[in-house]
């Protein structure tokens, strides 16, 4: 199957961008990821870069990949952060989120891993088919039935490099279908869009670049504050299986009238 992708990383209203995106597309395998350095401690941007570089280096030979090796790759990425923490005490608390999509092109299958509140969305026939669950206190409260609690959404219980961090989450293996689409993104991106808006945007465009641009336009009109990064991945021809135009879908993304 043909695979197309596009990526974006914006500073938002922050003083610096602690997000990192990573893409690797080979003949046998592919990986698409985002990392978001955890704010509040020095070195978040470095933790994000170390995790990204180490993980992509594990796959750089474009060999066939197996889901059972995923935990090993993630461990290598986290160990890169741990090594830096030991060598530089000023960075001993640095950590990062991770959301990574893996594709075995030979067997036409995919799976993903995540830590923290960066997400992987899987769209099928224009609608969300699966999405990761955040490793955050806010998500735990929502799961318990509490909404709008005022809890800081940045309170995470899993992040690469974090002290006392819990386990990274891994998805089941998903057989790919022509027209599947994926969005791998940091919280600064997904928090400014509803799931319905993501679906609507997908059904209005002809490429992953257009999809990201349309969502970015909507985010730009919101009160965004955080860094925001995303990688959009299209398998086969999503535009042929999901595309349709409607006034309801397009209204959210039209610029406001004077």
HELIX and SHEET records of a PDB file:
HELIX    1   1 UNK A   44  UNK A   58  1                                  15    
HELIX    2   2 UNK A   67  UNK A   69  5                                   3    
HELIX    3   3 UNK A   70  UNK A   87  1                                  18    
HELIX    4   4 UNK A   89  UNK A   91  5                                   3    
HELIX    5   5 UNK A  137  UNK A  143  1                                   7    
HELIX    6   6 UNK A  187  UNK A  190  1                                   4    
HELIX    7   7 UNK A  195  UNK A  202  1                                   8    
HELIX    8   8 UNK A  208  UNK A  220  1                                  13    
HELIX    9   9 UNK A  238  UNK A  242  1                                   5    
HELIX   10  10 UNK A  247  UNK A  251  1                                   5    
SHEET    1   A 5 UNK A   3  UNK A  10  0                                        
SHEET    2   A 5 UNK A 228  UNK A 235 -1                                        
SHEET    3   A 5 UNK A 181  UNK A 185 -1                                        
SHEET    4   A 5 UNK A 119  UNK A 124 -1                                        
SHEET    5   A 5 UNK A 127  UNK A 131 -1                                        
SHEET    1   B 5 UNK A  19  UNK A  25  0                                        
SHEET    2   B 5 UNK A  29  UNK A  36 -1                                        
SHEET    3   B 5 UNK A  98  UNK A 104 -1                                        
SHEET    4   B 5 UNK A 109  UNK A 115 -1                                        
SHEET    5   B 5 UNK A 169  UNK A 170 -1                                        
SHEET    1   C 5 UNK A  19  UNK A  25  0                                        
SHEET    2   C 5 UNK A  29  UNK A  36 -1                                        
SHEET    3   C 5 UNK A  98  UNK A 104 -1                                        
SHEET    4   C 5 UNK A 109  UNK A 115 -1                                        
SHEET    5   C 5 UNK A 174  UNK A 175 -1                                        
END                                                                             
